[in-house]
């Protein structure tokens, strides 16, 4: 699995022409978005976050990750997470 770039990632834009929507992701969400191409389990995404942001408690990163995945799913950008 590729490494998360953390704060060095650039913002990303996702365009959904079928719904006439554009989504702008902040740098951290954009970094995770890139990792989602590999379809990793949520635990691997959490490991990448913990490595990229060692000063943030893992419990907080888990909450943030769960919220991001739920938001991306609600927007129709990803499928449900197992």
N, C-alpha and C positions, 0 to 999 in steps of 0.2 A: 504494500500500500504506500502511495506517495505520502510525503510529510506535509502537514499543514503549514502554510507560510506565516500564519499568525498575523501580526500587525503589518507585515510587508506585503500582504495581498492587496490587490486593487479592487475597488468596487466593481460589481458586475451588473449587467442588465439582462433580464430574461424577457423575451418577447413572445407573447402568445397571440398570434394573429387570428386564431379561430374565435377568441373571445375579445379581440381588439383591446388587449391589455399589455402593459409593460410593467415589469417589476424591477426595482433597483435594490440590490443586495449590498449591505455594508461589507467592508473588507473581510471580517471574520466569517460572515455568512457566505461570502463569495468563495473563501478558501474551503469551507465545508461543502459547498455546492460542487466544487471541482472534485472533491473526494467521492461524492455520491455517484460519479460516473462508474466507479468500480463496484457499486452496490455492496458496500461493507455493512456488517451488522452495526447497530447503534453502539455496541461496546467498543468496536474498533474506532468509531468516530470519537467517542469519549476519550479513549487512549490518546488519540492524536491531539485533542484539545488539551489534555493534561500535559502532554509533552510541550506543546506550543506556549502554554500559559501556566508555568509551574508555580507561580505565586498565587493563583486563584484556587481555592479549595475545590476538590473534585466534586463534592456535593453541589456546589453552586454551578459548576460547569455542566453537570448532569441536568439540573433544572433548566438552564439556558438552552442546552441541546434539545431537550424534550419540547420546549416551547418553540424553538426554531423548526423542528421537524413537524410539529402540529400545524404551525403557520403555513409551511410549504405545502403540506397535505391539503389544508383548507383552501389554499389558492389553486389547487389542482396541479401543482408543479412536481409533486412526487406522489407515489402510491403510499398506502398505509405501511407503517413500520411494524415488523413482527415484535 
